[in-house]
Amino acid sequence: MSADDPNGIRDGLKRAADGAAPRAIDLDAVLTASRARRRAGRTSVIGAGSAAATLLAVGGLVMGLQGTGLLSTTAGSDPDSASIAESPMQAREESADGYATESMLAPPEKVNPCGAPVAEATDAAGGSLSMAVEPLAAVPTGGAGSARVTVTNPGPATVAGEVRLAPAMTIADDGVTVWHSNGAVSPETIPVALAPGESIQLDGLVEAVACTAAQETAVAFPPDLPPLTPGTYGVTAVVVFVADGTSAPEYLIAPLAPLTVE
């Protein structure tokens, strides 16, 4: 034991090293592991770079679309909910009621909800179109009947645009709605160009049954509505018109016409 190694640590380590069996180094394994680590590092860098490039490209596309006005979002909404802007006609055709929701109008079938007073007839002043429902033959209680709706141009100039083929019908008792058109309604429209005094006629369906305000939450009424009590009622119609050069629909409302339920 040397003076500078009083505990014999150096000698002990030497003896342990001399007694240990020599072990060969596997160069192939070392090289393989090294290559694998290098490949993993390169893949991580490339993957991160690709993801960043993709995000930059998508971000650039969104910003570009917003700059051109092709991408529209609702104020305060999440960008993920952005939608490609539609033309006014596309919006009317693709919405649930067939008309643009931006008009802030209720669907025509909801203009006269059950249990509420019917809407007043629209004024045809200023060259707009007037409405009328022809008197109907008696409708059996609990049954259905066909109504003829006439749209007329009473003004001095031609009125052109589009009219929805299906009028929304309402039956009223003493001015209060007891039934109205409901369920799925075709949004099909026809072009019109009515000269002064000209008119078109549309056909609507009425049912002599009674609805309630509680049933307004559903799109369609249940099939077992109670029949109306025989008597005299009123019937009105709402026709949707979109004038040329505009995108907002106009609701034309007819005054009440007599209806007999027997």
C-alpha positions, 0 to 999 in steps of 0.5 A, spaced: 500 500 500 503 506 498 503 512 502 498 516 497 493 511 497 492 509 504 485 505 503 488 501 497 483 503 493 488 504 487 490 497 488 483 494 489 481 497 482 487 494 479 486 487 481 478 488 479 480 490 472 485 484 471 481 479 474 475 481 469 474 477 463 475 482 456 469 483 452 469 484 445 466 491 442 460 489 437 461 495 432 455 493 428 451 494 433 454 501 435 453 503 428 446 501 427 444 504 434 447 511 432 444 511 425 437 509 428 438 515 433 440 520 427 434 518 422 430 519 428 432 526 429 432 528 422 425 525 422 423 529 428 426 536 425 423 534 418 416 532 421 416 539 425 418 543 419 412 540 414 407 541 420 409 548 420 409 549 413 402 546 412 400 551 418 403 557 414 400 555 408 393 554 411 393 560 415 395 564 408 389 561 404 384 563 410 387 570 410 387 571 402 380 568 402 378 573 408 382 579 404 377 577 397 371 577 401 370 570 399 370 567 406 365 570 411 364 569 418 359 571 423 362 577 428 364 574 434 364 567 432 370 562 432 374 562 425 373 554 425 365 556 423 367 560 417 363 559 411 364 560 404 359 566 402 353 564 398 349 568 393 342 571 395 338 566 391 343 560 394 341 562 401 334 562 399 334 555 396 338 552 401 335 555 408 330 550 411 324 555 409 327 556 402 329 564 404 335 567 406 335 567 414 339 574 413 332 577 412 330 576 419 323 574 417 319 568 420 318 562 415 311 564 411 308 558 415 309 561 422 307 568 420 300 566 423 302 562 429 296 558 433 292 562 438 295 569 435 291 574 432 292 574 424 297 579 421 294 585 417 293 584 410 299 588 406 298 595 403 298 595 395 300 602 395 306 604 391 306 599 385 306 593 390 302 587 389 295 585 392 292 579 394 286 576 395 283 569 397 277 567 393 271 564 397 271 557 398 266 552 398 264 549 404 269 544 407 267 538 412 269 539 419 276 535 420 277 535 412 281 539 407 279 543 401 283 547 396 283 555 396 285 559 390 289 565 391 290 571 386 296 575 386 294 582 382 299 588 380 294 594 381 300 599 380 301 603 374 308 600 372 310 592 371 312 588 377 317 583 376 320 578 380 319 571 383 313 568 387 313 562 391 308 557 388 306 554 395 302 560 399 302 559 406 294 558 408 291 560 415 284 559 418 282 564 423 276 564 428 274 571 430 281 573 427 285 568 431 289 563 428 286 556 429 290 552 423 295 554 418 300 551 413 305 546 416 310 541 415 315 541 409 313 546 404 317 546 397 321 552 396 320 552 388 319 559 385 316 562 378 318 568 375 313 573 374 312 580 370 305 583 371 303 589 367 298 593 370 292 590 372 295 583 370 294 577 376 296 570 377 293 565 381 296 560 386 293 554 389 293 552 397 290 547 401 286 548 408 285 543 413 279 544 418 282 542 424 284 546 430 291 547 433 294 550 439 300 554 441 304 548 444 304 545 437 308 551 434 315 548 437 314 542 431 315 543 424 309 539 423 302 538 427 301 531 429 296 527 425 290 527 430 288 534 431 281 535 433 276 537 428 274 544 427 267 546 430 262 547 424 261 554 423 263 560 419 271 562 419 276 566 415 281 564 411 287 568 409 294 567 405 301 569 405 305 569 398 312 570 398 315 575 393 322 577 391 322 583 386 328 583 381 334 587 383 333 585 391 335 579 395 330 580 401 323 577 400 317 580 401 311 577 404 304 579 401 298 577 406 291 577 403 285 580 407 280 574 411 275 571 406 269 567 409 270 560 410 264 555 412 266 549 415 260 544 416 
